Amino acid sequence: MTVKDRFLKYVSFYTTSDENSETVPSTARQLALGRYLADELAAIGLENAHMDALGYVYGYLPPSPDRAGEDAVGFIAHMDTAPDAPGDKIRPKTVLYAGGDIPLSDTEAIREDTFECLSRYVGQELIVTDGTTLLGADDKAGVAEIVSAVAYLKDHPDVSHRGVAVCFTPDEEIGRGADHFDKAQFPAPFAYTVDGGALGEIEYENFNAASVKVAVKGVNIHPGSAKNKMKNAALLACEFVSRLPAAETPAHTEGYEGFYHLTDLSGCEMNAEVRLIIRDHDREKFEARKAFVETLCEYLNTVYGEGTFTPEIKDSYYNMKEMILPHFHLIEAAEEAMRKAGAQPVTVPIRGGTDGARLSYEGLPCPNLSTGGENFHGVHEFISVQAMETMVDVLVNLAR
Ligand SMILES: [Zn+2]
């Protein structure tokens, strides 16, 4: 089976995750793909191939006899697709791209002038959607590339390789993919997530992330007799928001620049609530942003009375860079594996997080590699078959 055939098979499974669900996995439909993959890994001949009760799929390819003493390498990808766009009844189409816009339906197209990356794909075979769903290359391309790499190693006993630990997780798109990862089932001291975008990307710097909830308590009195007495919580919440740095939002920042992002604002005269997320690649600046929110609340409390503003700040994840730098051979090995496969490695900072960031802080250093896909989480998502084939070679090279 080719990597393309595997990919087309996997996208036929409906695996959208659901952030409003409390179950593990968040949607039972993910288990169908998990069972299929566990069976496929077992059929390829991996040891310990199974899906656990929480929907995590594991498998292990032992090393070639001459490589028994070496560390195994791990590969991780996620089975769920993003809730941001419909993920059911995906009808993929392949096109041999000759340039110009790619029509998806009567009303949707991947337009050259909007998606500048298209020009790099002239002459390649692309898999696109019918314009009504996402494609699911994020991250079924990663799954297909990993399965194809271990199948290749199994089929080619002449290719000497290290042990390869494999894991496919549910619920990455809702930030829970690392929650129930079981290191005991994964006999590798480091790993790569295969969950990035364009071919060649190697990522080991991500945001430090925190979520903020500010509760605002008001005093309500009949508006006819409220003079000098009413404290309107909704207005105070607006004042808090207006005092955040206006240019430090997602809409005004890029690269390594951090931000405050207002995600929700609600309330009435009595009670209001402001929700923010804070992001910054730099740990010191990240801590300073959290301190700014606390100082702002303290200041506003001196103006409006103690207990008017109560911030609750929770760290979500940290930049994996400090966990990867002591193991920089992982990045160098990935760069070399890419070059040998004919891809140009590029290291880019992620303006988000990955499961690998969480795992890196739990003792499994885990940078992220490209899948070859583009325009994730929407109907314009597509992937090049050649890029997938190259990524299979990259993973095989990393196991060699
Ligand atoms: Zn992903």
Residues whose N, C-alpha, C, O or C-beta is under 5 A from the ligand:
A	BS01	ZN	D138 D139 D195
